[in-house]
């Protein structure tokens, strides 16, 4: 190769490396959506259909809305149609990927005048959950205590979702049932920040009412951790 071409190639290589080093690397944010039910567990009956179908539709549309406005976000849905989920499979999946947020989605048939939404966080014991833990990163932790590792990080995030959904309920045609902390089975074993939402629906298409409120709340969360 002639010397002049070698010099030109070297120039472009140095310029590329220089630009690469000077360009800040944007943190990739991972959100995991966990629709209730699977191929073996259809869930509760709602207006002639089953919970597993509604939750998957909701998760798929929510994923599209989140990724449309947030290029730095990767949204993962824990199952596909026809798939059967093993116990603790999603917890292992979320922990291995160290997701930034895990949201379990469930729904039921609502008989009240308006559709409803409720939030659930995992709590094993109201007193001992908050005790200081001295375990190292290599310690074996019982799966019912996995949530303790993210307690401090979880509190402001759950508070944000609680407040935002409550405010949205005042301007929307649904009722917010509030936040409840209990040993919520779909969240057991997850070390990352996780919570569940449960939609009370009067018809099988009413889940669409909850897309914009939850998406806007998630977008605000993304903006807060992207700074």
N, C-alpha and C positions, 0 to 999 in steps of 0.2 A: 504494500500500500504506500502511495507517495506520502512524503512527510507532511505536506500541506493538509491532506485529508485527515491524517492522524491528529494534527493540531486542532482542526475544526471539531472532530469527534470528541477530543479531550475537553475542549471549551464547553461544548454542550453538556457533557457529562458532569463537569464541575458546576455548571449553572443549575442543572437539575438537582444535584445533591444539595447545593446551597439553598435552593427554593424549598426543597423538602424539609430541610432542617429548620428553616425559618417559619414554615407554615404550622400553626398550632394544630395539634391533634384533637378533634372534637370527641368527647366521651360518648360512646354508644350506650344508650339507655335501653334496658330490656324490661318489658312488661309482659307478664304471663296472664292470660285469661283462661279460666278453668270452668267451662260450662258443665253444669250438673248432668248426670246420666251418661250412659254409653250403650253399646249394642245389647248388652245383657240386662241393663237396668233402665227401663223407659222413664221412670220417675212418675210424678203425679199427673193425673188427667186434668187437662185444661181445655174446655170448650171444644171437645171432640178430637183433641190431639194430645201429645205427651210432652212432658217437661223437657226431655232430652233434645227434642227438635227445636223448641222455642229458644232454649238457652244457647244452642249452637248458632242459630240465626242471629241472635243478639250479639254474641261474641264476634261473629264474622263481620257484621256491619260496624261494630264498635272498633274493631281492628282497622278497617278501611278508613274510618273517620280520623282516628288517631294518627295513622301513618300519612294521611293526606296533608296534614298541617305540621308534621314533625319528622323531617328527614333523618334526624339523628336517633330516631326511636325504632326499635325492633319489637314488634308485638307477636307473641307466640300463643297459639291456641293449643291446649293440652290434648285435644283429641280430634279425630276426623270421623265422618259418618261411617258407621259399621265397625268402629274400633271398640275393643273392650279394655278397660283400665284396671290394672291390678292394684291391690291395697298399697298405699304409700308410694305408688309409682310417680305421681305428680309432685309429691314432696321431694323425692330424690331428684327429679328433673329440675325443679326450681332451685334446690340447694347446689346442684352441680353447676348450673349456669350462673349462680349468684345474681338472680334477677333483682331489679330495683323495686319491683312491685308485683305482688301476686294477688289476683282478684278472682274469687270463686263466685260463680253466678248461678243462682237457683230461682225457681218461681213456683207459684201455686195458684189455684183458682180462688179468686177473691170475691166475697159476697157483699162487701161494703159498697157505699155509693160511689166511691172513687178508687182507682187503683192505688196501690201502696208500694213503698220501698222501705226496707230496713237494712241496717248495717250490722255486721257481726265481726268481732275480733276474738282471738283465741285467748282464753284465760283458764289455767288449770286450777289455781287456787288464789283467792283474792288477797291473801296475806303473803304466802311464801313465794309467789311469783316475783315479787319485787325485791327479795333478799339478794344481797350481793353475792355474785358467783365468782369463784376464784379458779375455775378450771382453765387449763391451757388449751391452745388450739388443737392439740393432739388428744384431748380427753374424749372418752366415750360418754355421751350424754343420752339419757333415756329420751325416746322420741316425744314423750308428753311434755318434756321441758325444753325442746328445741327452740321454741318461740322466745325464750328468755334472752337469747343472744342479741335480739333486735328490739328489746323493749324500749330502750331510750330513744332509739331512732324512729320507732313506730309511733310513739305517742303524738308528736306534732303532726305527722302525716295523717293519722286517723282523725285527729282533731280538725284538720283542714277539710277532709272529706265530710265529716259530720256537719261542720258549719256550712259548707258550700251547698250540700244537698238540702239542708234545712232551709236555707235562704231561697233556693230554687223552688222548693215546694210551695213557698208563699206566693209565687208568681206562676205556678203551673197547675195543671188539673190532676194532681195526685197528692197523696198524703204521705208524709214522712213519719215512720214509726219510731225512729230514733236508733241509737247505737246500743248494742247489747254485747257484753263480754261474757263468754262461757266456753266450756270445752267443745268447741265447734269442730266436729269430726273432719270435715273437708280440709281444715287448716292444720291438723295435727302433723308434727314432724317437720314443719317448715321453719327454717332458721332465718329466712329473709322477711322483710316487711310484707304482711299479708292480712287481708280481711275478706269478708264475704258480703255480697249483696243478695237480698231476696226480694223478688218482685211479686206483688199480689195483683194478678191480672183477671179482669172480668171476661176478656175475650182473647183469643190466641194471637191477635195482631197488636194488642195494646202495649207490647214491649217497646214499640217504636217511640212512645212518649218519653221513655227514659234514656234514649240515645244521646240527645243534646245535653241534658243536665249532667250526665256522668262524663261525657266526652269533654265538656268545658272544664269540669273539675280536674280531670286527668291532665288536660293541657296546662292548667295553672300549676299543677304539681311538677310537670316536666320542666316548665319555665323556672321553677324555684330551684331545681337541682342542676340545671344546665348552666347556671351563673358561674 
